[in-house]
Every structure is written in C-alpha cells, then in structure tokens.
C-alpha cells in the first residue's frame, strides 16, 4: 500500500509543469556536443577508449578454449 502511495506521489510530482519548465532559451546542439568531446573531453575520451579496448581483449583472452582435443582438432595434429 505504501509503495502504491509513493508511486502516485512520484507520478503527480513528475507530471507537474514546474518540474519540466525550461528556464534557459539556450538549447545544447549536436555541434556543441561534438566540439566539447573533441576539445575539453579529448583526453578522458581517449583513456576511456583504451580501457574499453583492453577490456574487450581481456574478455576474448578469458573465453578462449585451450582444451587438448580442441587444439588438436584446430591444428590437425595427433596426440603424442
């Protein structure tokens, strides 16, 4: 019952016009976002890309299959 009341209060507060009123006439643009990503955020963006690349390489390394029968099948060798 309490969750229902909380949900109704949240819906009424969030649907009020005063919450969504925009006090600024200056809207962000796509070119402004691109400009900030390539100037102010260039180094953090580069570091994030490197970290994500390292995570993908690490994930690929962890899921590789090194069981003997798969290695023999892949390279066409015979067990010694």
PAZAPA-4460 file (N, C-alpha, C; in steps of 0.05 Angstrom, whole numbers, plus 32768, in hexadecimal, padded with zeros to 4 digits):
% residues 80
    n_x    n_y    n_z   ca_x   ca_y   ca_z    c_x    c_y    c_z   seq   type   mol
   8010   7FE8   8000   8000   8000   8000   8011   8019   8000     1      X     A
   8027   8018   800F   8039   802F   8011   8047   8034   7FF6     2      X     A
   804F   801E   7FE8   805C   8021   7FCE   8049   802D   7FBA     3      X     A
   8030   8026   7FBB   801C   8032   7FA9   8019   8050   7FAE     4      X     A
   8018   8057   7FC8   8016   8074   7FCE   802F   8083   7FC5     5      X     A
   8046   8077   7FCA   805F   8083   7FC1   8060   8087   7FA3     6      X     A
   8057   8072   7F94   8056   8074   7F77   8043   808A   7F6D     7      X     A
   802C   808C   7F7A   8019   80A1   7F72   8024   80BD   7F78     8      X     A
   8032   80C0   7F8E   803E   80DA   7F95   8054   80E1   7F80     9      X     A
   8064   80CD   7F79   8079   80D2   7F65   806E   80D9   7F4A    10      X     A
   8059   80CC   7F42   804C   80D2   7F28   8040   80EE   7F28    11      X     A
   8034   80F6   7F3E   8028   8110   7F3F   803D   8126   7F40    12      X     A
   8053   8121   7F4E   8068   8136   7F4F   8077   8138   7F34    13      X     A
   807C   8121   7F28   808B   8121   7F0F   807A   812B   7EF7    14      X     A
   8060   8129   7EF9   804F   8132   7EE3   8048   8150   7EE5    15      X     A
   8050   815D   7EFB   804B   8179   7EFE   805B   8189   7EEA    16      X     A
   8050   819F   7EE1   805D   81B0   7ECD   8076   81BE   7ED8    17      X     A
   8076   81C4   7EF2   808C   81D3   7EFD   80A6   81C3   7EFD    18      X     A
   80A4   81A8   7EFF   80BC   8197   7EFE   80C9   8198   7EE3    19      X     A
   80B9   8199   7ECE   80C4   8197   7EB3   80C8   81B3   7EA6    20      X     A
   80C2   81C8   7EB4   80C5   81E3   7EA9   80E2   81E8   7EA3    21      X     A
   80E7   81F2   7E8C   8103   81F8   7E83   8108   8216   7E88    22      X     A
   811B   821C   7E99   8121   8238   7E9F   8134   8244   7E8B    23      X     A
   8140   8233   7E7B   8154   823D   7E68   814A   823B   7E4C    24      X     A
   8150   824F   7E3C   8149   824E   7E20   815F   8244   7E0F    25      X     A
   8176   823F   7E1C   818E   8235   7E0E   818F   8217   7E0F    26      X     A
   8186   820A   7DF9   8185   81ED   7DF8   81A0   81E2   7DEE    27      X     A
   81A9   81CC   7DF9   81C2   81C0   7DEF   81BE   81B5   7DD2    28      X     A
   81D3   81B6   7DC3   81D1   81AD   7DA7   81E4   8195   7DA3    29      X     A
   81E1   8188   7D8D   81F2   8171   7D87   820F   817B   7D81    30      X     A
   8211   8191   7D74   822C   819B   7D6E   823A   81A4   7D88    31      X     A
   822B   81AE   7D9B   8236   81B6   7DB5   8240   819D   7DC4    32      X     A
   8231   8187   7DC2   823A   816E   7DCF   8253   8164   7DC1    33      X     A
   8254   8164   7DA7   826C   815B   7D99   8284   816C   7D9F    34      X     A
   8280   8186   7DA1   8296   8198   7DA7   82A0   8193   7DC3    35      X     A
   828F   818F   7DD6   8298   8189   7DF2   82A6   816E   7DF4    36      X     A
   829C   815A   7DE5   82A9   8140   7DE6   82C5   8140   7DDA    37      X     A
   82C9   8151   7DC5   82E3   8152   7DB8   82F6   8166   7DC4    38      X     A
   82ED   8177   7DD6   82FF   818B   7DE2   8302   8186   7E00    39      X     A
   82ED   818A   7E0F   82EF   8188   7E2C   82F1   816B   7E35    40      X     A
   82E4   8159   7E28   82E3   813D   7E31   82F3   812A   7E1F    41      X     A
   8307   8135   7E11   8317   8124   7DFE   8327   810F   7E0D    42      X     A
   8336   8117   7E22   8346   8104   7E31   8336   80F0   7E40    43      X     A
   8321   80F8   7E4F   8311   80E3   7E5C   8303   80D0   7E48    44      X     A
   82FB   80DA   7E31   82EF   80C9   7E1D   8304   80B5   7E12    45      X     A
   831C   80BE   7E0E   8331   80AC   7E05   8338   8097   7E19    46      X     A
   8339   809E   7E33   833F   808B   7E48   8328   8077   7E4A    47      X     A
   830F   8080   7E48   82F9   806E   7E49   82FA   805A   7E32    48      X     A
   8301   8063   7E1A   8303   8051   7E03   8318   803C   7E07    49      X     A
   832F   8044   7E12   8345   8031   7E18   833C   801D   7E2D    50      X     A
   832F   8026   7E42   8326   8013   7E57   8311   8000   7E4C    51      X     A
   82FF   8009   7E3B   82EB   7FF7   7E30   82F8   7FE3   7E1D    52      X     A
   830C   7FEC   7E0E   831A   7FD9   7DFC   8329   7FC4   7E0C    53      X     A
   8335   7FCC   7E22   8343   7FB9   7E33   832F   7FA5   7E3F    54      X     A
   8317   7FAE   7E47   8303   7F9D   7E52   82FA   7F88   7E3D    55      X     A
   82F6   7F91   7E24   82EE   7F7E   7E0F   8303   7F69   7E09    56      X     A
   831C   7F72   7E09   8332   7F5F   7E04   8334   7F4B   7E1B    57      X     A
   8331   7F55   7E34   8332   7F44   7E4B   831B   7F30   7E4B    58      X     A
   8303   7F39   7E43   82EC   7F27   7E42   82F0   7F11   7E2D    59      X     A
   82FB   7F18   7E16   8301   7F05   7E01   8316   7EF1   7E0A    60      X     A
   8329   7EFA   7E19   833E   7EE8   7E24   8332   7ED5   7E38    61      X     A
   8320   7EDE   7E48   8314   7ECD   7E5D   8302   7EB7   7E52    62      X     A
   82F5   7EBC   7E3C   82E2   7EA9   7E31   82ED   7E96   7E1D    63      X     A
   8307   7E98   7E17   8312   7E86   7E03   8314   7E6A   7E0E    64      X     A
   8312   7E57   7DFC   8311   7E3B   7E04   832C   7E2E   7DFF    65      X     A
   8338   7E24   7E14   8352   7E17   7E12   8352   7DF9   7E19    66      X     A
   833B   7DED   7E17   833B   7DD0   7E1D   834A   7DC1   7E07    67      X     A
   8357   7DAC   7E0E   8369   7D9D   7DFC   835B   7D94   7DE3    68      X     A
   8342   7D89   7DE6   8335   7D7F   7DCE   832E   7D95   7DBB    69      X     A
   8328   7DAC   7DC5   8322   7DC3   7DB3   833B   7DCD   7DA5    70      X     A
   8352   7DCD   7DB4   836B   7DD6   7DA8   8374   7DC3   7D92    71      X     A
   8371   7DA9   7D98   8379   7D94   7D84   8367   7D96   7D6B    72      X     A
   834D   7D9A   7D6F   833B   7D9C   7D58   8341   7DB5   7D48    73      X     A
   8347   7DCB   7D55   834C   7DE4   7D47   8365   7DE3   7D36    74      X     A
   837A   7DD8   7D41   8394   7DD8   7D33   8399   7DBE   7D24    75      X     A
   8387   7DAB   7D25   8388   7D93   7D15   839E   7D80   7D1F    76      X     A
   83A7   7D82   7D37   83BC   7D71   7D42   83B1   7D59   7D4F    77      X     A
   83C4   7D47   7D57   83BC   7D2F   7D65   83C8   7D31   7D81    78      X     A
   83BA   7D23   7D94   83C4   7D23   7DAF   83DC   7D12   7DB1    79      X     A
   83F0   7D1C   7DBF   840A   7D0D   7DC1   840A   7CFB   7DDA    80      X     A
***
